[in-house]
Amino acid sequence: MSQRVRWSVGGRSLAPPPVPGAVVTMHWDWLCDSITAEQALALDAAEDSALRIANQMLSTDM
């Protein structure tokens, strides 16, 4: 998926300039870092796990 994100504003940035086609991480609309394909897979797995746990907790009758 492609999205537009902010890399720098007023000469300030959180990460080095991205290269076309790079896989990057973002928070809200800010680019945070470029990552490898392996890191992207690990991040996806961690996010899936966290969402699964949160959904289990929300569906538990209290």
N, C-alpha and C positions, 0 to 999 in steps of 0.2 A: 504494500500500500504506500502511496506517495502522499505526503502532506507538506505544506509550507510551514516552516518554523523560523523563528528569529535566530540569527546567528550572532549579530552584534547590533548595538545601538550606541551611537555617540562614540564609536571607537572602543567600546568595552564588549568583551565576549567571555563566555564560560569555557570555550574550547578553541582549539586551533581551527583554521578555516577547513571546512569539509571539502571533499573532492566529489565530483559528479559520480553517482552510482554507489557512494559509500552507504553503509548501514550505520545509522546513528541512533543514539538514545536522546530522549527529550523529556522535559518536565514542563507541563503546561505548553507554552508555545516557544520554549527556549531549547536550542540544541545544546546538549550537555557533553557528548563525546562520540567519537567514531568507535565502532566495535567490530570484531571479527564475526564471521558467520557462526562459528562455534559459540561465541559469547551470546549471540542473538538467540540461539537455540536454548542455551542455559537460562537466559532471561525469560524466554517464553515459558519454559517448564516451571520456573519459580513462580511466575505470575499465575499460571494455571493452578498450581498447588495452593497458593495463597487464596485464590478465589474459591476453590473447592472447599477449603477449610472454613472460610467465611460463610459460604452458603450452607454448609452443614450446621454451623453454629446458629445461623438465623432460622433454620428450619426445625431446630430442636424445640420441643414444647418445654416451656419453663414454668 
